[in-house]
Amino acid sequence: MFLASDSGFPVYSPETPFALFLLLLTGGLIFTPLRRWRRSLLNTAVFFVACMIGDLLAGLMHGHLPEAALRWLRQMAVFGEGLAVIRYLGLAFFEVILDRLKVPVSGILADIMVIMGYVAWGFLRLNMAGVEFTALFATSAVLTAVLAISMQDTLGNLLGGLALQMDNSLEIGDWIEINELVGRVTDIQWRYTALLTRTGEKVVMPNSHLMKNRYNVLCNKRQQVPLQRRSVNFNVDLSVPPGRVSEAVLQDIQTARIAHVSPSVEPQCLLMDFGAGYGHYQVRYWLTDPAHDESTDSEVRRHILAALQREDIRLAVGDQTIHLVKEGEAHREEVRARELNRRQQAIAQIDLFSKLSEVEQLELARRLVNAPFAKGDIITRQGSIAHWLYIIVKGEAEAWWQPPDGGPQRLLEKRGPGNVFGELGLMTGAPRRATVIATSDLEAYRLDKTGFEHILRARPELAEGISAILQRRLSHFQALERGHAEDLQKIAQIPQDATALGKKIREFFGL
């Protein structure tokens, strides 16, 4: 096939069969694994075929065109064939062979090696064409100096991108912060590094800018535990002891199940400064995913607010003088009456207080304390002692029981609006039988022992009726602990020692 014409000028150059063999060999190696490169590979193959056609035309047109022009056409065709082969070889080596050997190589370094192959092939063809390199190097030195001066920024970006990938100081997928801009690295190219911000914007950052300025890598993946410390600030009146504030907030944050907050590093609540009548506090926690920083800050603030409200601690706000109209007091009284009615309705739905008169229920409603919880809060802990109960008004909670043998926790039941928990602790002082966790934001009221004590002292006979209700609840709970379905069906058949429970109630309240 590769024959010479009658004049001795070959139809094809000697390099063409070897180039075609290498192209087919490497093409078969890379075409299947590099699916994303297929369009580019096909374009390179078309370029190679065009160069072969040029090589063929140089041989067939011999005698019809000047020989010097045909030789330069052949040199250019062979040069193009070599470029296509070098590209295929580079992809086969860097993208397939090294990848299978698990040897990481930066994309920019691979591109530079391929470009060096192009340059070496170019010099080889020029040398074979009889080009004098002394004059060429002298001319190219001046040209290089001019190009280096005129392309300082481009070269800076190129070297910057190469340095970023060579020293692994920045990788695709890293979250970085630079000049108050935060984004995730999606691409590192010759000229720029691309960032995707949380708002969905693509930011193109010149590599030279990254090399000249300091940037922070958030949740560094090369750390043993990739974390980022976040801070949430709030103010509390100076009349509240700092220890009480810190204890209330940390108790909530440490035990709550808040997404993207690291459980391995304890949060901190620090008194940072004093203001005009308030103390400035800062909660520090560790974030596991920088993509959710603001949403997690919001969740932490919600838990802080709920924890402070349960302890009747108000956030400090700026003092303002406001002149109210005369209807202001009437409006406040209306709000108080509406809230009292809401509490009375919540009490009326609970069988434990069904034997109370309407007046007694109203008195009990006045003694309820607002106790909100955020999703994930530990409301009661198994084994702890607390002489109060909670009435759920809105939201849901789960009761988890830890077996005495140390086995895994078991979900006993879920409780929603109209339910209570902690009634045994209120009436008998018994330790908590389960750990109750808020599974949603929870609105609840808390009733302390002192809030119910005066009613029992006025009507001691209520203890017997309440003890019967408590005994049924206790039997139900014991059946849940045992985990047998038949126990739940036979609760009515279980002997109920309401008398003994009534005795405990009397002793606890000193009746």
Legacy VTK file of the C-alpha trace (Angstrom):
# vtk DataFile Version 3.0
C-alpha trace
ASCII
DATASET POLYDATA
POINTS 511 float
0.000 0.000 0.000
2.783 2.380 0.934
4.494 2.347 -2.446
6.590 4.918 -4.267
5.456 6.614 -7.470
7.190 6.133 -10.808
9.463 9.081 -10.048
10.621 7.600 -6.744
8.585 9.989 -4.548
6.709 7.781 -2.023
2.918 7.855 -2.026
2.928 7.760 1.801
5.626 8.850 4.221
7.437 6.061 6.158
6.047 7.359 9.466
2.386 6.989 8.470
1.958 3.205 9.001
3.546 3.410 12.480
1.375 6.418 13.373
-1.763 4.593 12.194
-0.808 1.496 14.211
-0.227 3.527 17.416
-3.458 5.477 16.932
-5.544 2.308 16.545
-3.809 0.639 19.501
-4.251 3.540 21.935
-7.726 4.294 20.571
-8.863 0.789 21.450
-7.395 1.244 24.933
-9.039 4.570 25.781
-12.281 4.688 23.791
-14.307 2.523 26.222
-13.145 3.850 29.643
-13.070 7.522 28.583
-16.723 7.886 27.645
-16.784 11.586 28.489
-13.921 12.154 26.016
-15.543 10.398 23.048
-16.489 13.537 21.151
-12.982 14.909 21.546
-11.457 11.540 20.572
-13.549 11.424 17.413
-12.449 14.946 16.504
-8.818 13.930 16.958
-9.380 10.848 14.763
-10.934 13.035 12.045
-7.909 15.348 12.290
-5.584 12.337 11.860
-7.514 11.161 8.766
-7.286 14.665 7.285
-3.509 14.609 7.804
-3.291 11.201 6.107
-5.235 12.592 3.144
-2.773 15.492 2.984
0.107 13.006 3.048
-1.555 11.035 0.230
-2.115 14.191 -1.856
1.553 15.098 -1.490
2.452 11.741 -3.030
-0.165 11.742 -5.788
0.480 15.338 -6.877
4.182 14.733 -7.444
5.127 16.054 -10.866
2.175 18.395 -10.979
3.318 20.822 -8.272
6.764 22.032 -7.191
8.579 19.365 -5.200
9.501 21.794 -2.397
5.830 22.609 -1.783
4.913 18.932 -1.745
7.684 18.158 0.745
6.428 20.899 3.109
2.875 19.586 2.695
4.060 16.112 3.665
6.041 17.462 6.632
2.972 19.304 7.896
0.794 16.202 7.390
3.230 13.967 9.277
3.520 16.598 12.014
-0.285 16.611 12.392
-0.398 12.820 12.500
2.185 12.892 15.292
0.145 15.414 17.287
-2.902 13.132 17.144
-0.867 10.114 18.216
0.766 12.035 21.109
-2.676 13.109 22.334
-3.951 9.530 22.324
-0.773 8.320 24.047
-1.120 11.012 26.727
-4.737 10.093 27.460
-3.900 6.392 27.552
-1.022 6.920 30.005
-2.416 9.589 32.348
-6.161 8.854 32.239
-6.214 5.055 31.933
-2.948 3.376 32.934
-2.083 5.602 35.925
-5.725 5.627 37.007
-5.792 1.835 37.111
-2.510 1.869 39.051
-4.112 4.326 41.549
-1.369 6.910 40.911
-2.857 10.425 41.255
-1.569 13.020 38.777
-2.898 16.570 38.512
-4.649 17.455 35.263
-2.458 20.488 34.639
0.738 18.428 35.030
-0.599 15.875 32.551
-1.403 18.661 30.084
2.097 20.118 30.442
3.694 16.731 29.755
1.581 16.309 26.624
2.471 19.834 25.461
6.161 19.047 25.986
5.627 16.017 23.749
4.102 18.279 21.097
7.079 20.666 21.300
9.634 17.835 21.150
7.873 16.351 18.122
7.849 19.755 16.457
11.596 20.256 16.961
12.257 16.736 15.664
10.318 17.378 12.460
12.010 20.750 11.968
15.393 19.117 12.387
14.511 16.443 9.833
13.364 19.194 7.474
16.849 20.789 7.699
15.978 23.876 9.773
19.036 25.643 11.321
18.411 25.753 15.091
21.102 28.330 15.949
19.243 31.141 14.246
15.927 29.720 15.398
16.966 29.705 19.067
18.369 33.228 18.836
15.114 34.461 17.358
12.988 32.420 19.767
14.882 33.794 22.812
13.910 37.340 21.891
10.395 36.241 21.064
10.131 34.370 24.369
11.202 37.462 26.330
8.582 39.578 24.565
5.877 36.973 25.176
6.854 36.557 28.831
6.510 40.309 29.444
3.206 40.582 27.608
1.711 37.439 29.207
2.673 37.914 32.852
-0.884 37.460 34.121
-1.509 34.417 31.944
1.744 32.778 33.042
0.943 33.648 36.666
-2.422 31.934 36.367
-0.827 28.933 34.661
1.887 28.504 37.286
-0.624 29.191 40.051
-2.947 26.458 38.831
-0.023 24.055 38.523
1.168 24.887 42.050
-2.330 24.428 43.525
-2.583 20.929 42.093
1.031 19.935 42.696
1.081 20.742 46.441
-2.534 19.577 47.037
-3.276 22.757 48.970
-6.604 22.932 47.170
-8.709 20.103 45.779
-11.973 19.852 43.896
-14.763 19.578 46.455
-13.061 21.773 49.071
-15.020 24.643 50.615
-12.938 27.822 50.800
-13.410 31.355 52.077
-11.526 34.228 50.462
-12.296 37.930 50.899
-15.728 37.172 52.462
-16.585 34.927 49.501
-17.441 31.319 50.380
-17.834 28.565 47.802
-17.050 24.970 46.885
-14.229 24.309 44.399
-15.740 22.681 41.316
-12.861 22.951 38.820
-9.177 23.929 38.631
-8.095 24.960 35.124
-5.025 26.576 33.589
-6.293 30.097 34.035
-8.824 29.975 36.844
-10.381 28.073 39.708
-14.189 27.807 39.646
-16.231 28.157 42.854
-19.913 27.367 43.350
-21.462 29.537 46.062
-24.398 28.598 48.286
-26.618 30.862 46.178
-25.862 28.757 43.082
-23.549 31.319 41.473
-20.395 30.193 39.651
-17.438 32.407 40.556
-14.329 32.331 38.340
-11.246 33.116 40.441
-7.879 33.710 38.646
-5.260 31.297 39.955
-2.764 34.126 40.473
-5.295 35.804 42.808
-5.484 32.662 44.920
-1.692 32.438 45.086
-1.303 36.084 46.157
-4.066 36.105 48.808
-4.864 34.073 51.870
-7.821 31.715 51.681
-9.338 29.453 54.329
-10.209 25.819 53.641
-13.393 25.035 55.588
-13.817 21.564 57.124
-10.440 20.519 55.751
-10.794 16.935 54.463
-7.157 16.215 55.316
-7.818 16.731 59.020
-8.545 13.691 61.150
-12.050 15.057 61.824
-13.126 17.675 59.219
-14.902 20.365 61.265
-15.493 24.112 61.259
-16.135 26.114 64.403
-19.174 28.380 64.246
-20.348 31.099 66.647
-23.843 32.294 67.580
-24.226 35.460 69.662
-27.010 36.599 71.981
-27.551 39.018 74.870
-29.101 38.407 78.300
-29.933 40.855 81.076
-27.192 41.265 83.693
-29.624 40.359 86.459
-29.412 36.716 85.343
-26.345 34.887 86.718
-23.977 33.877 83.879
-23.694 30.366 85.268
-27.433 29.878 84.958
-27.398 31.080 81.351
-24.493 28.832 80.338
-25.945 25.795 82.095
-29.359 26.199 80.458
-27.951 26.677 76.955
-25.255 23.983 77.102
-27.639 21.427 78.599
-29.826 21.898 75.532
-27.146 22.054 72.816
-25.168 19.097 74.193
-28.138 16.751 74.447
-30.252 17.864 71.475
-30.025 16.087 68.137
-29.196 18.966 65.771
-28.250 18.064 62.206
-24.677 18.949 61.120
-23.550 19.740 64.692
-20.626 17.517 65.677
-21.368 15.353 68.728
-17.678 14.548 69.192
-16.599 18.049 70.267
-18.482 19.733 73.098
-19.949 23.184 72.437
-19.071 26.203 74.580
-21.129 29.046 75.997
-18.909 32.023 76.860
-19.621 35.406 78.411
-17.772 37.576 75.904
-18.488 41.153 77.005
-20.732 43.522 78.966
-23.083 45.973 77.326
-25.529 48.622 78.535
-27.414 46.485 81.028
-26.770 43.138 79.356
-24.150 40.438 79.045
-22.977 39.434 75.578
-22.792 35.636 75.201
-21.412 33.454 72.436
-22.209 29.814 71.753
-19.482 27.991 69.852
-20.180 24.683 68.168
-18.463 22.574 65.506
-20.027 22.198 62.066
-19.592 19.009 60.020
-20.809 20.314 56.638
-20.057 23.911 55.526
-22.864 23.742 52.964
-25.364 24.103 55.829
-23.739 26.786 57.955
-26.533 29.386 58.049
-29.343 26.834 58.398
-27.480 25.142 61.269
-26.855 28.525 62.926
-30.612 29.095 62.735
-31.327 25.723 64.379
-28.854 26.495 67.181
-30.513 29.885 67.760
-33.915 28.193 68.017
-32.580 25.798 70.640
-30.980 28.658 72.564
-34.240 30.602 72.593
-36.266 27.582 73.694
-33.765 26.734 76.458
-33.825 30.297 77.806
-37.629 30.473 77.676
-37.937 27.244 79.677
-35.828 28.856 82.392
-37.864 32.065 82.146
-34.792 33.981 80.894
-35.519 36.728 78.410
-33.157 37.906 75.723
-31.967 41.468 76.297
-33.236 44.039 73.824
-32.632 47.751 73.484
-34.682 49.918 75.831
-37.332 52.015 74.107
-39.918 54.479 75.355
-43.304 53.725 73.804
-46.500 55.672 74.545
-49.448 53.281 74.545
-53.103 54.201 74.113
-55.554 53.561 76.959
-56.782 50.362 75.320
-53.318 48.798 75.886
-54.111 47.442 79.365
-57.421 46.030 78.175
-55.650 44.322 75.301
-53.106 42.749 77.657
-55.878 41.522 79.904
-57.591 39.967 76.892
-54.366 38.176 75.948
-53.958 36.844 79.503
-57.562 35.611 79.565
-57.121 33.882 76.210
-53.955 32.162 77.419
-55.627 31.097 80.683
-58.525 29.597 78.738
-56.074 27.715 76.519
-54.393 26.243 79.594
-57.713 25.294 81.177
-58.738 23.462 77.999
-55.444 21.557 78.016
-56.032 20.450 81.621
-59.628 19.414 80.945
-58.464 16.891 78.295
-56.282 14.974 80.790
-57.892 12.085 82.664
-55.515 12.598 85.584
-57.308 15.857 86.412
-60.802 14.738 85.400
-61.967 14.564 89.047
-61.101 18.213 89.689
-63.859 20.779 89.741
-63.924 23.578 87.186
-62.688 26.028 89.809
-59.819 23.717 90.750
-58.896 23.257 87.104
-58.875 27.030 86.667
-56.619 27.402 89.711
-54.317 24.727 88.337
-54.206 26.490 84.960
-52.918 29.651 86.668
-50.001 27.654 88.085
-48.833 26.168 84.775
-45.458 27.354 83.440
-44.743 27.723 79.732
-42.087 25.142 78.733
-41.273 25.089 74.987
-38.801 22.595 73.521
-36.991 22.559 70.187
-36.836 19.476 67.979
-34.246 17.046 69.357
-34.379 18.296 72.959
-34.163 15.796 75.813
-37.272 16.600 77.860
-36.812 14.022 80.607
-34.002 11.533 81.172
-34.517 7.994 82.441
-33.511 7.619 86.100
-33.490 11.337 86.923
-35.713 12.716 89.685
-37.918 15.746 89.006
-41.178 16.597 90.756
-43.158 17.935 87.825
-45.038 16.816 84.733
-45.403 18.191 81.188
-48.624 18.707 79.227
-48.173 18.617 75.434
-50.176 21.288 73.641
-48.580 21.116 70.201
-45.944 18.847 68.660
-44.809 15.261 69.285
-42.362 13.430 71.525
-40.992 9.880 71.816
-40.424 7.817 74.960
-37.281 5.635 74.878
-36.545 2.982 77.484
-33.090 1.643 78.401
-33.252 -1.989 79.649
-31.484 -2.649 82.981
-29.161 -5.178 81.297
-27.621 -2.389 79.178
-29.196 -3.488 75.900
-30.093 -1.066 73.119
-32.718 1.583 73.771
-36.279 0.673 72.800
-38.912 3.052 71.493
-41.924 2.595 73.776
-44.451 5.046 72.384
-45.058 8.397 70.743
-47.055 11.124 72.419
-48.803 14.132 70.919
-51.137 16.967 71.932
-53.313 16.203 74.990
-50.776 13.764 76.476
-48.724 14.132 79.643
-45.489 12.617 80.843
-43.793 12.746 84.226
-47.030 12.172 86.183
-45.436 9.556 88.491
-42.658 11.998 89.319
-45.198 14.697 90.165
-47.465 12.510 92.286
-45.010 10.103 93.996
-41.506 11.518 93.454
-40.514 8.335 91.560
-37.542 8.533 89.162
-38.246 9.006 85.455
-39.034 5.663 83.818
-38.021 6.705 80.270
-36.103 9.279 78.284
-38.486 11.554 76.394
-37.200 13.319 73.260
-38.978 16.028 71.269
-39.370 14.855 67.663
-40.677 18.256 66.583
-40.858 21.744 68.008
-42.952 21.269 71.114
-45.297 23.603 72.956
-45.867 22.343 76.496
-46.812 23.437 80.001
-45.032 22.337 83.152
-46.814 21.697 86.454
-44.664 21.580 89.590
-45.423 19.739 92.805
-46.112 22.985 94.641
-48.698 23.930 92.001
-50.807 20.826 92.781
-50.057 20.421 96.462
-52.558 23.001 97.770
-55.415 21.282 95.863
-54.634 17.881 97.392
-54.341 19.388 100.854
-57.763 20.933 100.433
-59.273 17.668 99.097
-57.198 14.646 100.277
-59.830 12.251 98.913
-58.598 13.069 95.389
-55.540 10.909 96.065
-57.613 7.686 95.778
-59.124 8.600 92.409
-55.772 9.768 91.010
-54.015 6.640 92.292
-56.369 4.399 90.269
-55.587 6.332 87.092
-51.856 6.246 87.821
-51.997 2.501 88.442
-53.514 1.899 84.999
-50.814 4.085 83.429
-48.108 2.261 85.368
-49.428 -1.145 84.258
-49.504 0.058 80.652
-45.945 1.314 80.906
-44.698 -1.913 82.484
-46.259 -3.859 79.622
-44.488 -1.627 77.139
-41.211 -2.278 78.930
-41.697 -6.013 78.693
-42.514 -5.582 74.991
-45.168 -8.331 74.835
-48.273 -7.614 72.772
-50.369 -9.928 74.941
-49.500 -7.821 77.976
-51.165 -4.818 76.368
-54.339 -6.870 75.849
-54.397 -8.114 79.438
-53.813 -4.850 81.256
-57.366 -4.927 82.622
-56.648 -8.366 84.134
-53.512 -7.240 86.000
-54.183 -6.827 89.728
-53.977 -3.122 90.410
-52.620 -2.086 93.772
-54.115 1.406 93.712
-54.188 1.462 97.498
-50.416 1.212 97.771
-49.991 3.894 95.125
-52.475 6.127 96.941
-50.431 5.691 100.098
-47.294 6.832 98.253
-49.122 9.926 97.031
-50.234 10.800 100.555
-46.737 10.291 101.951
-45.124 12.350 99.159
-47.464 15.283 99.719
-47.488 14.879 103.501
-51.266 14.357 103.702
LINES 1 512
511 0 1 2 3 4 5 6 7 8 9 10 11 12 13 14 15 16 17 18 19 20 21 22 23 24 25 26 27 28 29 30 31 32 33 34 35 36 37 38 39 40 41 42 43 44 45 46 47 48 49 50 51 52 53 54 55 56 57 58 59 60 61 62 63 64 65 66 67 68 69 70 71 72 73 74 75 76 77 78 79 80 81 82 83 84 85 86 87 88 89 90 91 92 93 94 95 96 97 98 99 100 101 102 103 104 105 106 107 108 109 110 111 112 113 114 115 116 117 118 119 120 121 122 123 124 125 126 127 128 129 130 131 132 133 134 135 136 137 138 139 140 141 142 143 144 145 146 147 148 149 150 151 152 153 154 155 156 157 158 159 160 161 162 163 164 165 166 167 168 169 170 171 172 173 174 175 176 177 178 179 180 181 182 183 184 185 186 187 188 189 190 191 192 193 194 195 196 197 198 199 200 201 202 203 204 205 206 207 208 209 210 211 212 213 214 215 216 217 218 219 220 221 222 223 224 225 226 227 228 229 230 231 232 233 234 235 236 237 238 239 240 241 242 243 244 245 246 247 248 249 250 251 252 253 254 255 256 257 258 259 260 261 262 263 264 265 266 267 268 269 270 271 272 273 274 275 276 277 278 279 280 281 282 283 284 285 286 287 288 289 290 291 292 293 294 295 296 297 298 299 300 301 302 303 304 305 306 307 308 309 310 311 312 313 314 315 316 317 318 319 320 321 322 323 324 325 326 327 328 329 330 331 332 333 334 335 336 337 338 339 340 341 342 343 344 345 346 347 348 349 350 351 352 353 354 355 356 357 358 359 360 361 362 363 364 365 366 367 368 369 370 371 372 373 374 375 376 377 378 379 380 381 382 383 384 385 386 387 388 389 390 391 392 393 394 395 396 397 398 399 400 401 402 403 404 405 406 407 408 409 410 411 412 413 414 415 416 417 418 419 420 421 422 423 424 425 426 427 428 429 430 431 432 433 434 435 436 437 438 439 440 441 442 443 444 445 446 447 448 449 450 451 452 453 454 455 456 457 458 459 460 461 462 463 464 465 466 467 468 469 470 471 472 473 474 475 476 477 478 479 480 481 482 483 484 485 486 487 488 489 490 491 492 493 494 495 496 497 498 499 500 501 502 503 504 505 506 507 508 509 510
